[in-house]
Amino acid sequence: MNVVVFAKRAVRNKYIETIFFGLLFVWIAWTTISRIIDIIKQEAFTALIIFLAFLIICLTAFLFYLFMDSYMRNFGLKAQADKAYKNGDYKLAIKKFTALLKIFRWNGHYYSDRGNCYYKMKNWKMAIDDYSRAIKYEPDSAYIYENRANAYKFSGFITHAKKDFSKAKSLKNKN
């Protein structure tokens, strides 16, 4: 097998990244333990300061990588999902928003956006489910309540729709 082909497949494999970070963690732990042993042997304050600075730099770099990795995945998928939604390809947009929600389960905007896709496809039940999840994470969003109220209205649940419309109105007045 060609080395380039192998490398491309390895990059696509989710487990390679996990193994890499596992090895990185083991290396950091090993280095940390060896530094602690050196400090104990030397009993030097300077060595302790150097060790703490090294540890802070390593942790900062690792957290920065996690943040940037998360941000880049988010940004790329979100842009693709928005483009698919704008072009009217709601099934593709749903797939992209679902992928985003696997990474960012707590993001109410993504549930709302996926709910909008279901709404456009006239799949009221799925739209209501996603709007309800979005409200769980963003209970002060009048926009989400209005969307869910419309979905309720079109699916025939008029009393639920009235409740959501009044909640949206009170939130708008509050803000």
TIVOLO-244351 format. One record per residue: chain; residue number from 1; x, y, z of N, C-alpha, C, CB in turn; residue in one letter. Coordinates in steps of 0.1 Angstrom, whole numbers. Glycine has a CB too. Example, Ala and Ser with C-alpha at 12.3 -4.5 7.8 and 13.67 -1.06 7.14 Angstrom:
# TIVOLO-244351
- chaine / num / n.u / n.v / n.w / ca.u / ca.v / ca.w / c.u / c.v / c.w / cb.u / cb.v / cb.w / residu
- A / 1 / 132 / -57 / 78 / 123 / -45 / 78 / 132 / -33 / 78 / 113 / -45 / 90 / A
- A / 2 / 128 / -22 / 71 / 137 / -11 / 71 / 129 / 0 / 79 / 141 / -6 / 57 / S
# end
This chain:
# TIVOLO-244351
- chaine / num / n.u / n.v / n.w / ca.u / ca.v / ca.w / c.u / c.v / c.w / cb.u / cb.v / cb.w / residu
- A / 1 / 8 / -12 / 0 / 0 / 0 / 0 / 9 / 12 / 0 / -10 / 0 / 12 / M
- A / 2 / 5 / 22 / -8 / 12 / 34 / -9 / 12 / 42 / 4 / 6 / 43 / -20 / N
- A / 3 / 23 / 48 / 8 / 23 / 55 / 21 / 14 / 67 / 21 / 38 / 60 / 24 / V
- A / 4 / 12 / 74 / 10 / 3 / 85 / 10 / -12 / 81 / 12 / 4 / 93 / -4 / V
- A / 5 / -15 / 70 / 5 / -29 / 64 / 6 / -31 / 60 / 21 / -31 / 52 / -3 / V
- A / 6 / -21 / 54 / 27 / -23 / 49 / 41 / -24 / 62 / 50 / -10 / 41 / 45 / F
- A / 7 / -17 / 72 / 48 / -17 / 84 / 56 / -31 / 91 / 55 / -6 / 94 / 52 / A
- A / 8 / -37 / 91 / 42 / -50 / 97 / 40 / -60 / 89 / 48 / -53 / 98 / 26 / K
- A / 9 / -60 / 76 / 47 / -69 / 68 / 54 / -68 / 69 / 69 / -67 / 53 / 50 / R
- A / 10 / -55 / 71 / 74 / -53 / 72 / 88 / -59 / 85 / 93 / -38 / 71 / 91 / A
- A / 11 / -58 / 96 / 85 / -63 / 109 / 90 / -78 / 108 / 91 / -59 / 120 / 80 / V
- A / 12 / -85 / 100 / 82 / -99 / 99 / 82 / -104 / 90 / 94 / -104 / 93 / 69 / R
- A / 13 / -95 / 82 / 99 / -99 / 73 / 110 / -100 / 80 / 123 / -89 / 61 / 111 / N
- A / 14 / -111 / 79 / 130 / -113 / 87 / 142 / -104 / 81 / 153 / -128 / 86 / 147 / K
- A / 15 / -101 / 69 / 153 / -93 / 62 / 163 / -79 / 67 / 163 / -94 / 47 / 162 / Y
- A / 16 / -73 / 71 / 152 / -59 / 75 / 151 / -58 / 88 / 160 / -55 / 78 / 136 / I
- A / 17 / -67 / 97 / 159 / -66 / 109 / 167 / -67 / 105 / 182 / -78 / 118 / 164 / E
- A / 18 / -76 / 96 / 186 / -77 / 92 / 200 / -64 / 85 / 204 / -88 / 82 / 201 / T
- A / 19 / -58 / 77 / 196 / -45 / 70 / 200 / -34 / 81 / 201 / -41 / 60 / 189 / I
- A / 20 / -34 / 91 / 192 / -24 / 101 / 193 / -25 / 109 / 206 / -25 / 111 / 181 / F
- A / 21 / -37 / 113 / 210 / -38 / 120 / 222 / -36 / 111 / 234 / -52 / 126 / 223 / F
- A / 22 / -39 / 98 / 233 / -35 / 89 / 244 / -20 / 89 / 246 / -41 / 75 / 241 / G
- A / 23 / -13 / 87 / 235 / 2 / 87 / 236 / 7 / 100 / 241 / 8 / 84 / 222 / L
- A / 24 / 1 / 111 / 236 / 5 / 124 / 241 / 3 / 126 / 256 / -2 / 136 / 234 / L
- A / 25 / -8 / 121 / 261 / -11 / 121 / 275 / -1 / 113 / 283 / -25 / 116 / 278 / F
- A / 26 / 2 / 101 / 278 / 12 / 92 / 284 / 26 / 99 / 285 / 13 / 79 / 277 / V
- A / 27 / 30 / 106 / 274 / 43 / 113 / 273 / 43 / 124 / 284 / 45 / 118 / 259 / W
- A / 28 / 32 / 132 / 284 / 31 / 143 / 294 / 32 / 138 / 308 / 19 / 151 / 292 / I
- A / 29 / 25 / 127 / 311 / 25 / 121 / 324 / 39 / 116 / 328 / 15 / 109 / 325 / A
- A / 30 / 45 / 109 / 318 / 59 / 104 / 321 / 68 / 115 / 323 / 63 / 95 / 309 / W
- A / 31 / 68 / 126 / 315 / 77 / 137 / 317 / 74 / 144 / 330 / 75 / 147 / 305 / T
- A / 32 / 61 / 145 / 334 / 58 / 152 / 346 / 63 / 144 / 358 / 43 / 153 / 347 / T
- A / 33 / 61 / 131 / 358 / 66 / 122 / 369 / 81 / 123 / 370 / 62 / 108 / 367 / I
- A / 34 / 88 / 123 / 358 / 103 / 123 / 359 / 107 / 137 / 364 / 109 / 121 / 345 / S
- A / 35 / 100 / 148 / 360 / 104 / 161 / 365 / 102 / 162 / 381 / 95 / 172 / 358 / R
- A / 36 / 91 / 156 / 385 / 88 / 156 / 400 / 99 / 148 / 407 / 75 / 149 / 403 / I
- A / 37 / 104 / 137 / 401 / 115 / 130 / 408 / 127 / 138 / 408 / 117 / 116 / 400 / I
- A / 38 / 130 / 145 / 397 / 142 / 154 / 397 / 141 / 165 / 407 / 143 / 160 / 383 / D
- A / 39 / 129 / 170 / 409 / 127 / 181 / 419 / 130 / 175 / 433 / 113 / 187 / 418 / I
- A / 40 / 124 / 163 / 435 / 126 / 157 / 448 / 141 / 155 / 451 / 118 / 144 / 450 / I
- A / 41 / 148 / 150 / 441 / 162 / 147 / 443 / 170 / 160 / 445 / 168 / 140 / 430 / K
- A / 42 / 167 / 171 / 437 / 175 / 183 / 438 / 170 / 192 / 449 / 174 / 190 / 425 / Q
- A / 43 / 158 / 191 / 453 / 152 / 200 / 463 / 155 / 215 / 460 / 157 / 196 / 477 / E
- A / 44 / 153 / 218 / 447 / 156 / 231 / 443 / 144 / 239 / 439 / 166 / 231 / 431 / A
- A / 45 / 142 / 251 / 444 / 131 / 259 / 441 / 130 / 263 / 427 / 131 / 272 / 450 / F
- A / 46 / 142 / 265 / 421 / 142 / 269 / 407 / 137 / 258 / 398 / 157 / 272 / 403 / T
- A / 47 / 141 / 246 / 401 / 136 / 234 / 393 / 121 / 233 / 394 / 142 / 221 / 398 / A
- A / 48 / 115 / 236 / 406 / 101 / 236 / 407 / 94 / 247 / 399 / 97 / 238 / 422 / L
- A / 49 / 99 / 258 / 398 / 94 / 269 / 390 / 94 / 265 / 375 / 101 / 282 / 393 / I
- A / 50 / 106 / 260 / 371 / 107 / 256 / 357 / 97 / 245 / 354 / 122 / 251 / 354 / I
- A / 51 / 95 / 235 / 363 / 86 / 225 / 361 / 72 / 230 / 359 / 87 / 214 / 372 / F
- A / 52 / 68 / 239 / 368 / 54 / 244 / 368 / 52 / 252 / 355 / 52 / 253 / 380 / L
- A / 53 / 62 / 260 / 351 / 61 / 267 / 338 / 59 / 258 / 327 / 73 / 276 / 336 / A
- A / 54 / 67 / 247 / 326 / 66 / 237 / 316 / 52 / 230 / 316 / 77 / 226 / 318 / F
- A / 55 / 47 / 227 / 328 / 34 / 221 / 329 / 23 / 230 / 324 / 31 / 217 / 343 / L
- A / 56 / 24 / 243 / 328 / 14 / 253 / 323 / 14 / 254 / 308 / 16 / 266 / 330 / I
- A / 57 / 26 / 255 / 302 / 27 / 256 / 288 / 21 / 244 / 281 / 42 / 258 / 284 / I
- A / 58 / 24 / 232 / 286 / 19 / 220 / 279 / 4 / 220 / 280 / 25 / 208 / 286 / C
- A / 59 / -2 / 223 / 292 / -16 / 223 / 294 / -23 / 233 / 285 / -20 / 225 / 308 / L
- A / 60 / -17 / 245 / 285 / -23 / 256 / 276 / -23 / 252 / 262 / -15 / 269 / 278 / T
- A / 61 / -12 / 246 / 257 / -11 / 242 / 243 / -22 / 231 / 240 / 3 / 237 / 240 / A
- A / 62 / -23 / 222 / 249 / -33 / 211 / 247 / -47 / 217 / 247 / -32 / 200 / 258 / F
- A / 63 / -50 / 225 / 256 / -64 / 231 / 257 / -66 / 240 / 245 / -66 / 239 / 269 / L
- A / 64 / -56 / 247 / 240 / -58 / 255 / 228 / -60 / 247 / 216 / -45 / 264 / 226 / F
- A / 65 / -53 / 235 / 215 / -56 / 226 / 204 / -70 / 221 / 204 / -46 / 214 / 204 / Y
- A / 66 / -75 / 217 / 216 / -89 / 212 / 217 / -99 / 222 / 213 / -91 / 207 / 232 / L
- A / 67 / -96 / 235 / 218 / -105 / 246 / 214 / -105 / 248 / 199 / -101 / 258 / 222 / F
- A / 68 / -94 / 249 / 193 / -93 / 252 / 179 / -99 / 240 / 171 / -78 / 254 / 175 / M
- A / 69 / -96 / 228 / 175 / -102 / 216 / 168 / -117 / 217 / 169 / -96 / 203 / 174 / D
- A / 70 / -122 / 219 / 180 / -137 / 220 / 182 / -142 / 232 / 173 / -140 / 223 / 197 / S
- A / 71 / -136 / 243 / 174 / -140 / 255 / 166 / -140 / 252 / 151 / -132 / 267 / 169 / Y
- A / 72 / -129 / 246 / 146 / -128 / 244 / 132 / -138 / 233 / 127 / -114 / 239 / 128 / M
- A / 73 / -141 / 223 / 135 / -151 / 213 / 131 / -165 / 220 / 131 / -151 / 202 / 141 / R
- A / 74 / -167 / 228 / 141 / -180 / 235 / 142 / -182 / 245 / 130 / -181 / 243 / 155 / N
- A / 75 / -171 / 253 / 127 / -172 / 263 / 117 / -175 / 256 / 103 / -160 / 271 / 117 / F
- A / 76 / -167 / 246 / 100 / -169 / 239 / 87 / -182 / 233 / 85 / -158 / 229 / 86 / G
- A / 77 / -187 / 225 / 95 / -200 / 219 / 94 / -211 / 229 / 94 / -201 / 209 / 106 / L
- A / 78 / -210 / 239 / 102 / -221 / 249 / 103 / -222 / 256 / 89 / -218 / 259 / 114 / K
- A / 79 / -211 / 260 / 83 / -211 / 266 / 70 / -217 / 257 / 60 / -197 / 270 / 66 / A
- A / 80 / -214 / 244 / 60 / -219 / 235 / 50 / -234 / 233 / 53 / -212 / 221 / 52 / Q
- A / 81 / -239 / 232 / 65 / -253 / 231 / 69 / -261 / 243 / 64 / -255 / 228 / 84 / A
- A / 82 / -255 / 255 / 67 / -262 / 267 / 63 / -263 / 268 / 48 / -255 / 279 / 69 / D
- A / 83 / -253 / 264 / 41 / -253 / 265 / 26 / -264 / 255 / 21 / -239 / 261 / 20 / K
- A / 84 / -264 / 243 / 26 / -274 / 233 / 22 / -288 / 238 / 25 / -272 / 220 / 29 / A
- A / 85 / -290 / 244 / 36 / -303 / 250 / 40 / -307 / 261 / 30 / -304 / 255 / 54 / Y
- A / 86 / -298 / 270 / 27 / -300 / 281 / 18 / -303 / 276 / 4 / -288 / 290 / 18 / K
- A / 87 / -297 / 265 / 0 / -299 / 260 / -13 / -312 / 251 / -14 / -287 / 252 / -18 / N
- A / 88 / -319 / 249 / -3 / -331 / 241 / -3 / -328 / 226 / -1 / -339 / 244 / -15 / G
- A / 89 / -316 / 222 / 1 / -313 / 208 / 3 / -314 / 205 / 18 / -299 / 204 / -2 / D
- A / 90 / -327 / 203 / 22 / -329 / 202 / 37 / -324 / 189 / 43 / -344 / 203 / 39 / Y
- A / 91 / -324 / 178 / 34 / -320 / 165 / 39 / -305 / 166 / 42 / -323 / 154 / 29 / K
- A / 92 / -297 / 172 / 34 / -283 / 174 / 36 / -280 / 183 / 48 / -276 / 179 / 24 / L
- A / 93 / -288 / 193 / 49 / -287 / 203 / 61 / -290 / 195 / 73 / -296 / 215 / 59 / A
- A / 94 / -300 / 186 / 74 / -303 / 179 / 85 / -291 / 170 / 89 / -316 / 170 / 83 / I
- A / 95 / -285 / 163 / 79 / -273 / 155 / 82 / -262 / 163 / 88 / -269 / 148 / 69 / K
- A / 96 / -260 / 175 / 83 / -249 / 183 / 88 / -252 / 188 / 102 / -246 / 195 / 79 / K
- A / 97 / -265 / 192 / 105 / -268 / 197 / 118 / -268 / 185 / 128 / -282 / 203 / 118 / F
- A / 98 / -271 / 173 / 123 / -271 / 162 / 132 / -256 / 159 / 136 / -277 / 149 / 125 / T
- A / 99 / -247 / 160 / 126 / -233 / 158 / 129 / -228 / 169 / 139 / -224 / 159 / 116 / A
- A / 100 / -232 / 181 / 137 / -229 / 192 / 147 / -234 / 188 / 161 / -234 / 205 / 142 / L
- A / 101 / -246 / 183 / 161 / -252 / 180 / 174 / -246 / 168 / 181 / -267 / 177 / 173 / L
- A / 102 / -239 / 160 / 174 / -231 / 149 / 180 / -219 / 155 / 187 / -227 / 139 / 169 / K
- A / 103 / -214 / 166 / 182 / -202 / 172 / 188 / -207 / 182 / 199 / -194 / 180 / 178 / I
- A / 104 / -217 / 190 / 196 / -222 / 201 / 205 / -236 / 198 / 209 / -221 / 215 / 198 / F
- A / 105 / -238 / 188 / 218 / -252 / 184 / 222 / -259 / 194 / 230 / -250 / 172 / 231 / R
- A / 106 / -253 / 204 / 235 / -259 / 214 / 243 / -263 / 227 / 236 / -250 / 218 / 255 / W
- A / 107 / -261 / 227 / 223 / -263 / 239 / 215 / -277 / 240 / 210 / -253 / 240 / 203 / N
- A / 108 / -285 / 249 / 216 / -299 / 251 / 212 / -301 / 256 / 198 / -305 / 260 / 222 / G
- A / 109 / -291 / 264 / 193 / -292 / 270 / 180 / -292 / 259 / 169 / -281 / 280 / 177 / H
- A / 110 / -284 / 249 / 171 / -283 / 238 / 161 / -296 / 230 / 161 / -271 / 229 / 164 / Y
- A / 111 / -302 / 227 / 173 / -315 / 221 / 174 / -326 / 229 / 167 / -319 / 218 / 188 / Y
- A / 112 / -325 / 242 / 169 / -335 / 251 / 162 / -333 / 251 / 147 / -334 / 265 / 168 / S
- A / 113 / -321 / 251 / 143 / -318 / 251 / 128 / -322 / 238 / 122 / -303 / 253 / 126 / D
- A / 114 / -320 / 227 / 129 / -324 / 214 / 123 / -340 / 214 / 123 / -318 / 202 / 132 / R
- A / 115 / -346 / 219 / 134 / -360 / 220 / 134 / -366 / 228 / 123 / -365 / 226 / 147 / G
- A / 116 / -359 / 239 / 119 / -363 / 247 / 107 / -362 / 238 / 95 / -354 / 259 / 106 / N
- A / 117 / -353 / 230 / 93 / -352 / 221 / 82 / -364 / 212 / 81 / -339 / 212 / 82 / C
- A / 118 / -367 / 206 / 93 / -379 / 197 / 93 / -392 / 205 / 91 / -380 / 190 / 107 / Y
- A / 119 / -392 / 217 / 96 / -404 / 226 / 93 / -406 / 228 / 78 / -402 / 239 / 101 / Y
- A / 120 / -395 / 231 / 71 / -396 / 234 / 57 / -400 / 221 / 49 / -382 / 238 / 51 / K
- A / 121 / -397 / 210 / 55 / -401 / 197 / 49 / -415 / 193 / 53 / -391 / 186 / 52 / M
- A / 122 / -421 / 201 / 61 / -435 / 198 / 67 / -435 / 186 / 76 / -445 / 197 / 56 / K
- A / 123 / -424 / 183 / 82 / -423 / 172 / 92 / -425 / 178 / 105 / -410 / 164 / 90 / N
- A / 124 / -438 / 180 / 109 / -441 / 188 / 121 / -436 / 181 / 134 / -456 / 190 / 122 / W
- A / 125 / -438 / 168 / 135 / -434 / 161 / 147 / -419 / 163 / 150 / -437 / 146 / 146 / K
- A / 126 / -411 / 161 / 140 / -396 / 162 / 142 / -393 / 177 / 145 / -389 / 157 / 129 / M
- A / 127 / -400 / 186 / 138 / -397 / 200 / 140 / -400 / 204 / 155 / -405 / 209 / 130 / A
- A / 128 / -412 / 199 / 159 / -416 / 202 / 173 / -406 / 196 / 183 / -430 / 196 / 176 / I
- A / 129 / -401 / 184 / 180 / -392 / 177 / 189 / -379 / 185 / 190 / -388 / 163 / 184 / D
- A / 130 / -374 / 190 / 178 / -361 / 198 / 179 / -363 / 211 / 185 / -356 / 199 / 164 / D
- A / 131 / -375 / 218 / 182 / -377 / 231 / 189 / -378 / 229 / 204 / -390 / 237 / 183 / Y
- A / 132 / -384 / 218 / 208 / -385 / 215 / 223 / -371 / 213 / 229 / -394 / 203 / 226 / S
- A / 133 / -363 / 206 / 222 / -349 / 205 / 227 / -342 / 218 / 227 / -341 / 195 / 218 / R
- A / 134 / -344 / 226 / 217 / -337 / 239 / 216 / -342 / 248 / 228 / -341 / 246 / 203 / A
- A / 135 / -355 / 247 / 231 / -360 / 255 / 243 / -354 / 250 / 256 / -376 / 254 / 243 / I
- A / 136 / -351 / 237 / 257 / -345 / 232 / 269 / -331 / 239 / 271 / -343 / 217 / 267 / K
- A / 137 / -324 / 242 / 260 / -311 / 248 / 262 / -311 / 264 / 261 / -301 / 243 / 251 / Y
- A / 138 / -322 / 269 / 255 / -323 / 283 / 253 / -338 / 287 / 257 / -319 / 288 / 239 / E
- A / 139 / -341 / 287 / 269 / -355 / 290 / 273 / -360 / 304 / 271 / -357 / 286 / 287 / P
- A / 140 / -351 / 313 / 268 / -355 / 327 / 267 / -356 / 332 / 252 / -345 / 336 / 274 / D
- A / 141 / -356 / 322 / 243 / -357 / 326 / 229 / -371 / 326 / 223 / -348 / 316 / 221 / S
- A / 142 / -376 / 338 / 221 / -389 / 340 / 215 / -390 / 334 / 201 / -393 / 355 / 215 / A
- A / 143 / -379 / 335 / 194 / -379 / 330 / 180 / -382 / 315 / 180 / -365 / 332 / 174 / Y
- A / 144 / -376 / 307 / 189 / -378 / 293 / 190 / -393 / 290 / 194 / -368 / 286 / 199 / I
- A / 145 / -398 / 297 / 203 / -412 / 295 / 208 / -421 / 298 / 196 / -415 / 304 / 220 / Y
- A / 146 / -419 / 308 / 188 / -427 / 311 / 177 / -427 / 300 / 166 / -423 / 325 / 170 / E
- A / 147 / -415 / 295 / 164 / -414 / 284 / 154 / -421 / 272 / 159 / -399 / 281 / 151 / N
- A / 148 / -420 / 269 / 172 / -427 / 257 / 177 / -442 / 259 / 177 / -422 / 254 / 191 / R
- A / 149 / -446 / 271 / 179 / -460 / 274 / 179 / -466 / 272 / 165 / -463 / 289 / 184 / A
- A / 150 / -459 / 277 / 155 / -463 / 275 / 141 / -464 / 260 / 138 / -454 / 282 / 131 / N
- A / 151 / -454 / 252 / 142 / -454 / 238 / 139 / -466 / 231 / 146 / -440 / 231 / 144 / A
- A / 152 / -468 / 235 / 159 / -480 / 230 / 166 / -493 / 234 / 158 / -481 / 236 / 180 / Y
- A / 153 / -494 / 246 / 154 / -506 / 251 / 147 / -508 / 242 / 134 / -504 / 266 / 143 / K
- A / 154 / -498 / 240 / 126 / -499 / 232 / 114 / -502 / 217 / 116 / -487 / 234 / 105 / F
- A / 155 / -498 / 213 / 128 / -500 / 198 / 131 / -513 / 196 / 138 / -489 / 193 / 140 / S
- A / 156 / -520 / 207 / 141 / -534 / 206 / 147 / -535 / 208 / 162 / -539 / 193 / 143 / G
- A / 157 / -524 / 211 / 169 / -524 / 213 / 183 / -525 / 227 / 187 / -511 / 207 / 190 / F
- A / 158 / -537 / 232 / 185 / -540 / 247 / 187 / -537 / 252 / 201 / -555 / 249 / 183 / I
- A / 159 / -541 / 244 / 211 / -539 / 249 / 225 / -524 / 250 / 228 / -546 / 239 / 235 / T
- A / 160 / -516 / 241 / 223 / -502 / 242 / 225 / -496 / 254 / 217 / -494 / 229 / 220 / H
- A / 161 / -502 / 256 / 205 / -497 / 267 / 197 / -500 / 280 / 204 / -504 / 267 / 183 / A
- A / 162 / -512 / 282 / 210 / -516 / 294 / 217 / -506 / 296 / 229 / -530 / 293 / 222 / K
- A / 163 / -503 / 286 / 236 / -494 / 287 / 248 / -480 / 292 / 243 / -492 / 274 / 255 / K
- A / 164 / -475 / 286 / 232 / -462 / 290 / 227 / -462 / 305 / 222 / -457 / 281 / 217 / D
- A / 165 / -473 / 308 / 215 / -474 / 322 / 210 / -474 / 332 / 221 / -486 / 324 / 201 / F
- A / 166 / -481 / 329 / 232 / -482 / 338 / 243 / -468 / 339 / 251 / -493 / 334 / 253 / S
- A / 167 / -461 / 327 / 251 / -448 / 327 / 258 / -438 / 335 / 249 / -443 / 313 / 259 / K
- A / 168 / -439 / 334 / 236 / -430 / 342 / 227 / -433 / 357 / 228 / -432 / 338 / 212 / A
- A / 169 / -446 / 360 / 229 / -450 / 374 / 231 / -444 / 380 / 244 / -465 / 376 / 230 / K
- A / 170 / -446 / 372 / 255 / -441 / 377 / 268 / -425 / 378 / 268 / -445 / 367 / 279 / S
- A / 171 / -419 / 369 / 261 / -404 / 370 / 260 / -400 / 382 / 252 / -398 / 358 / 254 / L
- A / 172 / -407 / 385 / 241 / -404 / 397 / 233 / -406 / 410 / 241 / -413 / 398 / 221 / K
- A / 173 / -417 / 410 / 249 / -419 / 422 / 258 / -409 / 423 / 269 / -433 / 421 / 264 / N
- A / 174 / -404 / 412 / 273 / -394 / 412 / 284 / -381 / 417 / 279 / -392 / 398 / 290 / K
- A / 175 / -378 / 414 / 267 / -365 / 418 / 261 / -367 / 432 / 254 / -359 / 408 / 251 / N
# end
